[in-house]
Amino acid sequence: MSKRDFYEVLGVSQDAGEDEIKRAYRKLAFENHPDRNPDDPDAEARFKEAAEAYDVLRDPEKRRRYDQFGHSGMGDNGFSGFSSTEDIFGAFSDIFGEFFGFSGAAGRQGRNRPQAGADLRYAMTISFRDAARGTEVDLKLPKDVPCSDCDGSGAKPGSKPETCPQCGGRGSVQQAQGFFRISVPCPVCHGHGQLISDPCETCGGRGVQRVTKDLKVRIPAGVDDGSRLRLRGEGEPGVNGGPPGDLFVDIRVEPDKLFRRQGRDLVVTQDIGFVQAALGDKIEVPTLDDPVTVDVPRGTQNGEVFRIKGLGFPHLGSSHKGDLLVEVRVLTPVKLSKRQEELLQEFQSLEEQKFGTKARNFFKKAKDKVMGD
């Protein structure tokens, strides 16, 4: 059976904010909680369905991908749903903690289960030219890594953590809240399931140490301002054997002095004289690499655009490029010598003979503009 739309599941619109989505999920989770609906498979199914919807819509990256590709796009985004209600309790301990007046895990097998490490985010600014050509950037990233002395156990070398006698290593103990049976973090081991009597001196029992890691980040040609790169496994280390998180690199592209971007096309403004525009000429135009020569035909008007194929921005992940758009700006001379004025007046006279009053009015307006400047 096909899955329902996640917005429909939670009963919210596609432009719903974070708080509205959270409130909608809390209501559904409470109504369909397994302890409130014993032996009701339909309620359990609704409970899992609401959790899947909330897990996607609360996360900006998952939500963006879902809005773009629907359910088919979630498999590539690390989303595979929940295998059990215990997984749901563990994932949304903050939500269920609000029901029962405590903070921490509810209904999960404690913190001693494998947990993925936290994702990291890094903001980077690159030049317009580097965005066009692609580049490699060296990063110095402060992050936690498993302690080199205790191999991440937190215990002093030669010793090892002990199983918590209170919870038997589960990390949680059972409590009753009305008709609900809930699991709360063990008060002795604080949900870890283990106790460290002799902590590692290097990491102080944390199991991790802070280092500065050198990373080389390859920026592909064609990235746009606001692009985000994902480096899998370069986030914080996992807990209890869990996988590390990912590193997300947010890219800002600086504006260029000559070029501006229009999709995959580049736009450059080129100044020419009015004589060049009238008689035509060959002009040199800058590109992202070497300059090229462009033919300006006779009678070119101010604002005309000439397209040069294949000299624009590259398509991300492809060898194809957009085009270079050369926008011509015809400059009117401001200061004229006496001889230049005589020649222009002679030209005006010839134009008036050819076109009559229409040309006279045109030259009068042009002259007034020059004199006004």
Sine and cosine of phi, psi and omega as CSV:
sin_phi,cos_phi,sin_psi,cos_psi,sin_omega,cos_omega
0.00,0.00,0.71,-0.70,-0.03,-1.00
-0.94,0.34,0.50,-0.87,-0.02,-1.00
-0.97,0.23,0.54,-0.84,0.09,-1.00
-0.97,0.24,0.39,-0.92,0.07,-1.00
-0.87,0.49,0.72,-0.69,-0.08,-1.00
-0.90,0.44,-0.56,0.83,0.04,-1.00
-0.92,0.40,-0.62,0.79,0.04,-1.00
-0.92,0.40,-0.63,0.78,0.00,-1.00
-0.86,0.52,-0.71,0.70,-0.03,-1.00
-1.00,0.09,-0.19,0.98,0.00,-1.00
0.95,0.31,0.60,0.80,0.00,-1.00
-0.81,-0.59,0.31,-0.95,0.03,-1.00
-0.99,0.10,0.22,-0.98,-0.04,-1.00
-0.94,0.35,-0.31,0.95,0.04,-1.00
-0.98,-0.20,0.31,0.95,-0.01,-1.00
-0.90,0.43,0.60,-0.80,0.02,-1.00
-1.00,0.10,0.10,-1.00,-0.06,-1.00
-0.86,0.51,-0.69,0.72,-0.04,-1.00
-0.92,0.40,-0.64,0.77,0.00,-1.00
-0.91,0.42,-0.65,0.76,0.02,-1.00
-0.91,0.42,-0.66,0.75,0.00,-1.00
-0.91,0.42,-0.69,0.72,0.01,-1.00
-0.89,0.46,-0.67,0.75,-0.01,-1.00
-0.89,0.45,-0.66,0.75,0.01,-1.00
-0.93,0.38,-0.68,0.74,0.02,-1.00
-0.83,0.56,-0.68,0.73,-0.03,-1.00
-0.89,0.45,-0.73,0.68,-0.02,-1.00
-0.92,0.39,-0.65,0.76,-0.01,-1.00
-0.89,0.45,-0.65,0.76,0.00,-1.00
-0.93,0.38,-0.68,0.74,-0.04,-1.00
-0.92,0.40,-0.55,0.84,-0.11,-0.99
-0.94,-0.33,0.25,0.97,0.00,-1.00
-0.83,0.56,0.72,-0.70,-0.05,-1.00
-0.83,0.55,-0.59,0.81,-0.01,-1.00
-0.95,0.32,-0.39,0.92,0.04,-1.00
-1.00,0.06,-0.31,0.95,-0.02,-1.00
-0.76,-0.65,0.90,0.44,-0.04,-1.00
-0.89,0.46,0.63,-0.78,0.04,-1.00
0.84,0.54,0.57,0.82,0.04,-1.00
-0.85,-0.52,1.00,-0.07,-0.05,-1.00
-0.90,0.44,-0.49,0.87,0.01,-1.00
-0.92,0.38,-0.67,0.75,0.03,-1.00
-0.90,0.43,-0.64,0.77,0.02,-1.00
-0.89,0.45,-0.64,0.77,0.03,-1.00
-0.90,0.43,-0.66,0.75,0.03,-1.00
-0.91,0.41,-0.58,0.81,0.03,-1.00
-0.88,0.48,-0.72,0.69,0.01,-1.00
-0.94,0.35,-0.64,0.77,-0.01,-1.00
-0.88,0.47,-0.69,0.73,0.02,-1.00
-0.91,0.42,-0.61,0.79,0.01,-1.00
-0.91,0.42,-0.66,0.75,0.03,-1.00
-0.89,0.46,-0.69,0.72,0.01,-1.00
-0.88,0.47,-0.70,0.72,-0.02,-1.00
-0.92,0.39,-0.63,0.78,-0.03,-1.00
-0.87,0.49,-0.56,0.83,0.01,-1.00
-0.99,0.14,-0.74,0.67,-0.14,-0.99
-0.97,0.25,-0.32,0.95,0.04,-1.00
-0.99,0.17,-0.32,0.95,-0.06,-1.00
-0.99,-0.17,0.89,-0.46,-0.08,-1.00
-0.83,0.55,-0.65,0.76,-0.04,-1.00
-0.94,0.34,-0.70,0.72,0.03,-1.00
-0.90,0.44,-0.65,0.76,-0.02,-1.00
-0.90,0.43,-0.67,0.74,0.02,-1.00
-0.87,0.49,-0.68,0.73,-0.01,-1.00
-0.93,0.37,-0.62,0.79,0.02,-1.00
-0.91,0.41,-0.67,0.74,0.02,-1.00
-0.88,0.47,-0.52,0.86,-0.05,-1.00
-1.00,0.08,-0.66,0.75,-0.13,-0.99
-0.88,-0.47,-0.13,0.99,-0.04,-1.00
0.95,0.31,-0.39,-0.92,-0.04,-1.00
-0.89,0.46,-0.50,0.86,-0.05,-1.00
-0.91,0.41,-0.37,0.93,-0.04,-1.00
-1.00,0.00,-0.04,1.00,-0.10,-0.99
-0.99,0.14,-0.44,0.90,-0.02,-1.00
-0.90,0.44,-0.57,0.82,0.00,-1.00
-0.99,0.16,-0.04,1.00,-0.06,-1.00
-0.94,-0.33,0.32,0.95,0.05,-1.00
0.98,0.21,0.36,0.93,-0.04,-1.00
-0.91,-0.40,0.83,-0.56,0.01,-1.00
-0.73,-0.68,0.26,0.96,0.01,-1.00
0.99,0.15,-0.24,-0.97,-0.03,-1.00
-0.85,-0.52,0.70,-0.71,-0.03,-1.00
-1.00,0.09,-0.35,0.94,-0.05,-1.00
-0.42,-0.91,0.24,-0.97,0.06,-1.00
-0.92,0.39,-0.48,0.88,0.04,-1.00
-0.89,0.45,-0.61,0.79,0.06,-1.00
-0.88,0.48,-0.62,0.78,-0.01,-1.00
-0.92,0.40,-0.70,0.71,0.02,-1.00
-0.87,0.50,-0.65,0.76,-0.02,-1.00
-0.93,0.36,-0.61,0.79,-0.05,-1.00
-0.95,0.32,-0.56,0.83,-0.09,-1.00
-0.86,-0.50,0.75,0.67,-0.02,-1.00
-0.87,0.49,-0.51,0.86,0.00,-1.00
-0.92,0.40,-0.62,0.79,0.01,-1.00
-0.91,0.41,-0.76,0.65,-0.06,-1.00
-0.96,0.28,-0.43,0.90,0.10,-1.00
-0.89,0.46,-0.55,0.84,0.02,-1.00
-0.92,0.39,-0.49,0.87,0.03,-1.00
-0.90,0.43,-0.63,0.78,-0.22,-0.97
-0.92,-0.39,0.08,1.00,0.11,-0.99
0.98,0.18,0.49,0.87,0.10,-0.99
-0.64,-0.77,0.30,-0.95,0.09,-1.00
-0.93,-0.37,0.58,-0.81,-0.01,-1.00
0.85,-0.53,-0.20,-0.98,-0.13,-0.99
-0.96,0.26,0.54,-0.84,0.09,-1.00
-0.70,-0.72,0.82,-0.57,0.06,-1.00
0.96,0.26,0.21,0.98,0.04,-1.00
-0.95,-0.30,0.08,-1.00,-0.04,-1.00
-1.00,-0.01,0.55,0.83,0.08,-1.00
0.98,0.17,0.08,-1.00,-0.06,-1.00
-0.99,0.12,-0.03,1.00,-0.01,-1.00
-0.99,0.15,-0.03,1.00,0.08,-1.00
-0.98,0.20,0.41,-0.91,0.04,-1.00
-0.87,0.50,0.71,-0.71,0.02,-1.00
-0.74,-0.68,0.67,-0.74,0.03,-1.00
-0.93,0.38,0.54,-0.84,0.04,-1.00
-0.96,0.30,0.30,-0.95,-0.02,-1.00
-0.95,0.31,0.54,-0.84,0.11,-0.99
-0.98,0.22,0.48,-0.88,0.07,-1.00
-0.90,-0.44,0.43,-0.90,0.02,-1.00
-0.76,-0.65,0.67,-0.74,-0.01,-1.00
-0.71,-0.71,0.76,-0.65,0.02,-1.00
-0.99,-0.14,0.74,-0.68,-0.08,-1.00
-0.73,-0.68,0.66,-0.76,0.07,-1.00
-0.93,-0.38,0.77,-0.64,0.03,-1.00
-0.79,-0.61,0.30,-0.95,0.00,-1.00
-0.97,0.22,0.32,-0.95,0.04,-1.00
-0.86,0.52,-0.67,0.74,-0.03,-1.00
-0.92,0.39,-0.62,0.78,0.04,-1.00
-0.91,0.41,-0.57,0.82,0.04,-1.00
-0.91,0.42,-0.56,0.83,-0.01,-1.00
-0.97,0.24,-0.63,0.77,-0.09,-1.00
-1.00,-0.06,-0.36,0.93,-0.17,-0.99
1.00,0.09,0.48,-0.88,-0.03,-1.00
-0.37,-0.93,0.15,-0.99,0.07,-1.00
-0.85,-0.53,0.80,-0.60,-0.10,-1.00
-0.89,-0.46,0.71,-0.71,0.07,-1.00
-1.00,0.03,0.81,-0.59,0.03,-1.00
-0.92,-0.38,0.60,-0.80,0.19,-0.98
-0.93,-0.37,0.96,-0.28,-0.17,-0.99
-0.93,-0.36,0.92,-0.40,0.10,-0.99
-0.96,0.28,0.79,-0.61,-0.04,-1.00
-0.38,-0.92,0.30,-0.96,0.08,-1.00
-1.00,0.07,0.64,-0.77,0.10,-1.00
-0.74,-0.67,0.38,-0.92,0.04,-1.00
-0.82,0.57,0.68,-0.73,-0.04,-1.00
-0.85,0.52,0.74,-0.67,-0.05,-1.00
-0.96,0.29,-0.40,0.92,-0.04,-1.00
-1.00,0.08,-0.66,0.75,-0.07,-1.00
-0.96,-0.28,0.08,1.00,0.00,-1.00
0.85,0.53,0.49,0.87,0.08,-1.00
1.00,0.04,0.01,1.00,-0.03,-1.00
-0.98,0.20,-0.43,0.90,-0.06,-1.00
1.00,0.05,-0.21,0.98,-0.03,-1.00
-1.00,-0.08,0.52,-0.85,0.01,-1.00
-0.85,0.53,0.67,-0.74,0.02,-1.00
-0.78,0.63,0.72,-0.70,-0.06,-1.00
0.99,-0.12,-0.25,0.97,0.07,-1.00
-0.86,-0.51,0.04,-1.00,0.03,-1.00
-0.50,-0.87,0.40,-0.92,0.02,-1.00
-0.87,0.49,0.48,-0.88,0.02,-1.00
-0.96,-0.27,0.53,-0.85,0.05,-1.00
-0.92,0.38,0.73,-0.69,-0.01,-1.00
-0.91,0.42,0.82,-0.58,-0.02,-1.00
-0.95,0.31,-0.36,0.93,-0.05,-1.00
-0.96,0.27,-0.72,0.70,-0.08,-1.00
-0.95,-0.32,-0.04,1.00,0.01,-1.00
0.92,0.38,0.40,0.92,0.02,-1.00
1.00,-0.03,-0.06,1.00,-0.01,-1.00
-0.96,0.28,-0.47,0.88,-0.04,-1.00
1.00,0.07,-0.07,1.00,-0.02,-1.00
-0.59,-0.81,0.39,-0.92,0.08,-1.00
-0.78,-0.63,0.41,-0.91,-0.05,-1.00
-1.00,0.07,0.66,-0.75,0.13,-0.99
-0.71,-0.70,0.43,-0.90,0.03,-1.00
-0.96,-0.29,0.74,-0.67,0.08,-1.00
-0.77,-0.64,1.00,-0.04,-0.07,-1.00
0.90,0.44,-0.77,-0.64,0.01,-1.00
-1.00,0.04,0.03,1.00,0.06,-1.00
-1.00,-0.01,0.63,-0.77,0.20,-0.98
-0.94,-0.33,0.86,-0.51,-0.10,-1.00
-0.79,-0.61,0.42,-0.91,0.11,-0.99
-0.97,-0.26,0.71,-0.70,0.02,-1.00
-0.83,-0.56,0.41,-0.91,0.01,-1.00
-0.85,0.53,0.64,-0.77,0.01,-1.00
-0.87,0.49,0.78,-0.63,-0.04,-1.00
-0.95,0.32,-0.28,0.96,-0.04,-1.00
-1.00,0.06,-0.77,0.63,-0.05,-1.00
-0.99,-0.16,0.01,1.00,0.02,-1.00
0.85,0.53,0.60,0.80,0.11,-0.99
1.00,0.02,-0.02,1.00,-0.06,-1.00
-1.00,0.09,-0.38,0.93,-0.01,-1.00
0.99,0.15,-0.12,0.99,-0.03,-1.00
-0.67,-0.75,0.42,-0.91,0.06,-1.00
-0.85,-0.53,0.67,-0.75,0.01,-1.00
-0.93,-0.37,0.96,-0.28,-0.02,-1.00
-0.99,0.12,-0.44,0.90,-0.02,-1.00
-0.78,-0.63,1.00,0.07,-0.11,-0.99
-0.94,0.33,0.44,-0.90,0.05,-1.00
-0.90,0.43,0.71,-0.70,-0.03,-1.00
-0.96,0.29,-0.46,0.89,-0.04,-1.00
-0.95,0.32,-0.72,0.69,-0.07,-1.00
-0.96,-0.29,-0.02,1.00,0.01,-1.00
0.93,0.38,0.38,0.93,0.01,-1.00
1.00,-0.01,-0.02,1.00,-0.02,-1.00
-0.97,0.25,-0.45,0.89,-0.03,-1.00
1.00,0.06,-0.11,0.99,0.02,-1.00
-0.72,-0.70,0.37,-0.93,0.07,-1.00
-0.71,-0.71,0.51,-0.86,-0.05,-1.00
-1.00,0.08,0.80,-0.59,0.03,-1.00
-0.71,-0.70,0.23,-0.97,0.14,-0.99
-0.96,-0.28,0.91,-0.42,-0.08,-1.00
-0.98,-0.18,0.72,-0.69,0.06,-1.00
-1.00,0.04,0.82,-0.58,0.00,-1.00
-0.80,-0.60,0.61,-0.79,0.16,-0.99
-0.97,-0.25,0.87,-0.49,-0.03,-1.00
-0.95,-0.32,0.85,-0.52,0.03,-1.00
-1.00,0.03,0.89,-0.46,0.04,-1.00
-1.00,-0.07,0.91,-0.43,-0.05,-1.00
-0.95,0.31,0.50,-0.87,0.04,-1.00
-0.90,0.44,0.70,-0.71,0.04,-1.00
0.98,-0.21,0.04,1.00,0.01,-1.00
-0.91,0.41,0.49,-0.87,-0.02,-1.00
-0.94,-0.35,0.28,-0.96,0.09,-1.00
-0.87,0.49,0.77,-0.64,-0.04,-1.00
1.00,-0.04,0.00,1.00,0.04,-1.00
-0.92,0.39,0.41,-0.91,0.03,-1.00
-0.75,-0.66,0.78,-0.63,0.07,-1.00
-0.98,-0.22,0.57,-0.82,0.01,-1.00
-0.88,-0.47,0.86,-0.50,0.05,-1.00
-0.96,-0.29,0.97,-0.25,-0.08,-1.00
-0.93,0.37,0.69,-0.72,0.08,-1.00
0.99,0.16,0.08,1.00,-0.03,-1.00
-0.97,-0.23,0.27,0.96,0.07,-1.00
-1.00,0.00,-0.38,-0.92,0.02,-1.00
-0.94,0.35,0.46,-0.89,-0.01,-1.00
-0.92,0.38,0.46,-0.89,0.06,-1.00
-0.96,0.29,0.20,-0.98,-0.01,-1.00
-0.94,-0.35,0.68,-0.74,0.03,-1.00
0.82,0.57,0.69,0.73,0.05,-1.00
1.00,0.07,0.08,1.00,0.02,-1.00
-0.95,0.31,0.32,-0.95,-0.04,-1.00
-0.95,0.31,0.43,-0.90,0.06,-1.00
-0.95,0.33,0.34,-0.94,0.08,-1.00
-0.98,0.22,-0.11,-0.99,-0.02,-1.00
-0.93,-0.38,0.31,-0.95,0.08,-1.00
-0.95,-0.32,0.83,-0.57,0.05,-1.00
-0.96,-0.27,0.82,-0.57,-0.01,-1.00
-0.95,-0.31,0.92,-0.39,0.04,-1.00
-1.00,0.02,0.78,-0.63,-0.12,-0.99
-0.94,-0.33,0.78,-0.63,0.15,-0.99
-0.92,-0.39,0.77,-0.64,-0.01,-1.00
-0.97,-0.25,0.83,-0.56,0.01,-1.00
-0.94,0.34,0.58,-0.82,0.07,-1.00
-0.90,0.43,0.42,-0.91,0.02,-1.00
-0.97,-0.24,0.50,-0.87,-0.03,-1.00
-0.95,0.32,-0.49,0.87,-0.06,-1.00
-0.98,-0.22,-0.68,0.73,-0.18,-0.98
-0.96,-0.28,0.46,-0.89,0.22,-0.97
-0.75,-0.66,0.43,-0.90,-0.13,-0.99
-0.98,-0.18,0.66,-0.75,0.05,-1.00
-0.73,-0.69,1.00,0.08,-0.15,-0.99
0.93,0.37,-0.84,-0.54,0.06,-1.00
-1.00,-0.09,-0.01,1.00,0.03,-1.00
-1.00,-0.05,0.47,-0.88,0.12,-0.99
-0.96,-0.29,0.63,-0.78,0.02,-1.00
-0.87,-0.49,0.78,-0.63,0.07,-1.00
-0.76,-0.65,0.66,-0.75,0.03,-1.00
-0.99,-0.13,0.79,-0.62,-0.05,-1.00
-0.86,-0.51,0.83,-0.56,0.03,-1.00
-0.99,0.11,0.67,-0.74,0.11,-0.99
-0.68,-0.73,0.37,-0.93,0.05,-1.00
-0.98,0.19,0.32,-0.95,-0.05,-1.00
-0.94,0.33,-0.41,0.91,0.07,-1.00
-0.94,0.34,-0.66,0.75,0.07,-1.00
-0.87,0.50,-0.66,0.75,0.00,-1.00
-0.91,0.42,-0.62,0.78,-0.05,-1.00
-0.97,0.26,-0.69,0.72,-0.10,-1.00
-1.00,-0.08,-0.28,0.96,-0.09,-1.00
1.00,0.05,0.41,-0.91,-0.04,-1.00
-0.18,-0.98,0.15,-0.99,0.17,-0.99
-0.95,-0.31,0.79,-0.61,-0.03,-1.00
-0.83,-0.55,0.46,-0.89,0.03,-1.00
-1.00,-0.09,0.78,-0.63,-0.08,-1.00
-0.87,-0.50,0.74,-0.68,0.03,-1.00
-0.95,0.31,0.50,-0.86,0.15,-0.99
-0.77,-0.64,-0.06,-1.00,0.06,-1.00
-0.92,0.38,-0.29,0.96,0.04,-1.00
-0.88,-0.47,-0.90,-0.43,-0.01,-1.00
-1.00,0.03,0.47,-0.88,0.04,-1.00
-0.90,0.44,0.41,-0.91,0.05,-1.00
-0.80,-0.61,0.36,-0.93,0.02,-1.00
-0.99,-0.14,0.72,-0.69,-0.03,-1.00
-0.84,-0.54,0.72,-0.70,0.07,-1.00
-0.99,0.14,0.84,-0.54,0.10,-0.99
-0.99,-0.16,0.92,-0.38,-0.06,-1.00
-0.95,0.31,0.33,-0.94,0.08,-1.00
-0.85,0.53,0.60,-0.80,0.08,-1.00
0.97,0.23,0.34,0.94,0.03,-1.00
-0.89,0.45,0.71,-0.70,-0.04,-1.00
-0.98,-0.18,0.41,-0.91,0.05,-1.00
-0.86,0.51,0.75,-0.67,0.03,-1.00
1.00,-0.03,-0.08,1.00,0.04,-1.00
-0.91,0.42,0.50,-0.87,-0.06,-1.00
-0.85,-0.53,0.77,-0.63,0.07,-1.00
-0.94,-0.33,0.74,-0.68,-0.06,-1.00
-0.98,-0.21,0.80,-0.60,0.07,-1.00
-0.92,-0.39,0.91,-0.42,-0.11,-0.99
-0.92,0.40,0.65,-0.76,0.19,-0.98
0.97,0.25,0.22,0.98,0.00,-1.00
-0.91,-0.42,0.40,0.92,0.00,-1.00
-0.99,-0.14,-0.50,-0.86,-0.02,-1.00
-0.99,0.12,0.62,-0.78,0.03,-1.00
-0.95,0.32,0.52,-0.85,0.13,-0.99
-0.96,0.27,0.74,-0.67,-0.05,-1.00
-0.86,0.51,0.81,-0.59,0.01,-1.00
0.97,0.23,0.28,0.96,-0.04,-1.00
-0.59,-0.81,0.37,-0.93,0.05,-1.00
-1.00,0.08,-0.15,0.99,0.00,-1.00
-0.96,0.28,0.53,-0.85,0.01,-1.00
-0.81,-0.59,0.38,-0.93,0.13,-0.99
-0.98,0.22,-0.30,-0.96,-0.06,-1.00
-0.93,-0.37,0.30,-0.95,0.11,-0.99
-0.99,-0.17,0.84,-0.55,0.01,-1.00
-0.97,-0.24,0.89,-0.45,-0.02,-1.00
-0.99,-0.17,0.95,-0.32,0.00,-1.00
-1.00,-0.07,0.87,-0.50,-0.09,-1.00
-1.00,0.02,0.73,-0.68,0.09,-1.00
-0.87,-0.49,0.91,-0.41,-0.04,-1.00
-1.00,0.08,0.85,-0.53,-0.04,-1.00
-1.00,-0.05,0.71,-0.70,0.08,-1.00
-1.00,-0.09,0.78,-0.63,-0.01,-1.00
-0.90,0.44,0.62,-0.78,-0.05,-1.00
-0.99,-0.13,-0.72,0.69,-0.02,-1.00
-0.94,-0.35,0.86,-0.51,-0.04,-1.00
-0.90,-0.43,0.60,-0.80,0.14,-0.99
-0.97,0.23,0.22,-0.98,-0.01,-1.00
-0.87,0.49,-0.65,0.76,-0.01,-1.00
-0.91,0.42,-0.63,0.78,0.03,-1.00
-0.90,0.44,-0.64,0.77,0.03,-1.00
-0.90,0.44,-0.65,0.76,0.01,-1.00
-0.89,0.46,-0.68,0.73,0.01,-1.00
-0.91,0.42,-0.64,0.77,0.01,-1.00
-0.93,0.36,-0.61,0.80,0.04,-1.00
-0.91,0.41,-0.63,0.78,0.05,-1.00
-0.90,0.43,-0.67,0.75,0.04,-1.00
-0.88,0.47,-0.66,0.75,0.02,-1.00
-0.87,0.49,-0.67,0.75,0.00,-1.00
-0.89,0.46,-0.67,0.74,0.04,-1.00
-0.90,0.43,-0.62,0.78,0.01,-1.00
-0.92,0.39,-0.60,0.80,0.01,-1.00
-0.92,0.39,-0.60,0.80,0.05,-1.00
-0.91,0.42,-0.53,0.84,-0.06,-1.00
-0.99,0.13,-0.66,0.75,-0.12,-0.99
-0.89,-0.45,-0.10,0.99,0.06,-1.00
0.98,0.22,-0.54,-0.84,-0.12,-0.99
-0.90,0.43,-0.45,0.89,-0.01,-1.00
-0.87,0.49,-0.69,0.72,0.03,-1.00
-0.93,0.37,-0.63,0.78,-0.01,-1.00
-0.87,0.49,-0.71,0.70,0.02,-1.00
-0.89,0.45,-0.61,0.79,0.01,-1.00
-0.89,0.45,-0.74,0.67,-0.02,-1.00
-0.93,0.36,-0.52,0.85,0.05,-1.00
-0.90,0.43,-0.68,0.73,0.03,-1.00
-0.90,0.44,-0.65,0.76,0.01,-1.00
-0.91,0.42,-0.67,0.75,0.00,-1.00
-0.91,0.42,-0.69,0.72,0.03,-1.00
-0.86,0.50,-0.62,0.79,0.00,-1.00
-0.91,0.41,-0.69,0.72,0.00,-1.00
-0.91,0.42,-0.70,0.71,0.01,-1.00
-0.90,0.43,-0.59,0.81,0.03,-1.00
-0.92,0.40,-0.58,0.81,0.05,-1.00
-0.92,0.38,0.00,0.00,0.00,0.00
